[in-house]
Amino acid sequence: MTVNRREAVLIGAAHYRRKSYGKNHPLAIPRVSLAFDVIRAYGALSDDEFRVSRVATPRELERFHTRDYIQALRRSEAFGHVRHEDRLRHALGTLENPYFPGVFHTPALATGGSIQGAEEVLAGRHAFSPAGGMHHAMPDQARGFCYFNDVVLAILTLRDAGRRVLYLDLDAHHGDGVEAAFWDDPAVLTVSVHMDTAYAYPFHGGTLQDQGGPLAPGSSLNVPLPKGTGDADYLAVLRHILPVACARFAPDVIVLQAGTDALHGDPLGRFRLSTAGFLAAVADVIGVGLPILVTGGGGYHPLLLARAWTGVWALLSGRELPATLPEAAAQALRAVGWDVDEDEPYYDNLFLSRLDYPDSDRASDWLPAFLRRLDDHTVLRPKPWVS
């Protein structure tokens, strides 16, 4: 392992060793704990880089979420079920947002970790809050498996300090909750690269035409991509928009949502990104050179997720890790017992290497026209010269 250390911290908690999302929630798979196991197997986390996540307080949560909604979650946790009126009003206890023991504590813990991450960034360190990234949650409702929107509250922490924030969402699904929160804030630019909502959740919004509210035109940049988007197209799009957005918006800090459901093989994604391509995208964002808070997000294949987030932490902390997995990492991955895609040709490599590579480096025929359409976005158009 080669180290060119950057000052960075990784935020977690022993709570994630348990079934923190119960049995029926889509996130009830090893995610944060498994990523930590692989990272530690590489010897890539020192004691001074680790932070124990704290639980966000109700007062902190009320900066974005309504008091009634917070109380509904606390009440559900205390009573062990969701009341009918809370289910109807707050979309709790549904197939999309099921009840589980700790339905308040677990998302509040993830939110506290992301707020801590923002505080670490303000103190001059990069930060990674892998339990965070719950970008769909709305002020008064759970949405898309998300209960508290930790990303919004982390950005508000940065805004309190006067920072201009570029929020970049690499999750396969549109970051609708974060976009809605800052729709009219000219000091936050939300950029979401996602599956087109014509075929993917949340099935509305997230189009090129959605560019921010009347008080902040151009404050939202959506990049809806077709099924089957692979490394070449994805990286071409990101490298087309990122430098221009940074130059024209002039952010002070970046918040990167690094959900892994864009990886080929994820059961809820329809892209074909390799782990190498995903990490190349993350490296491009870190390479901008600004202070950065990285959160987790979606990701429903635990083996893909743990390998990818290990790479994210390596990039953020300035480590060069070998591709070959240490034996302890391979054992941790095998212990999960994940066999959903055991007949796929890539399956064996999941236990041998932390990297997968693209099938093809050829860009799609639709890419040039799509890039031209992106250039019409308010934040990407050249500003008229003023004498």
Secondary structure, DSSP 8 states (H G I E B T S, - for coil): -EE----EEEEE-GGGGS-TTTTTSTT-SS-HHHHHHHHHHTT---GGGEEE-----HHHHTTTS-HHHHHHHHHHHHHTS--HHHHHHH--SSSSS---TTTTHHHHHHHHHHHHHHHHHHTT-EEEETT---TT-BTTB-BTTBSS-HHHHHHHHHHHTT--EEEEE-SSS--HHHHHHTTT-TTEEEEEEEE-TTTSTT-S---TT----TTSTT-EEEEEE-TT-BHHHHHHHHHHHHHHHHHHH--SEEEEE---TTBTT-TT---BB-HHHHHHHHHHHHTT-S-EEEE------HHHHHHHHHHHHHHHHTEE--SB--HHHHHHHHHT---TTTTSTTGGGGGTBS----S-----TTHHHHHHHHTTSTTTS------
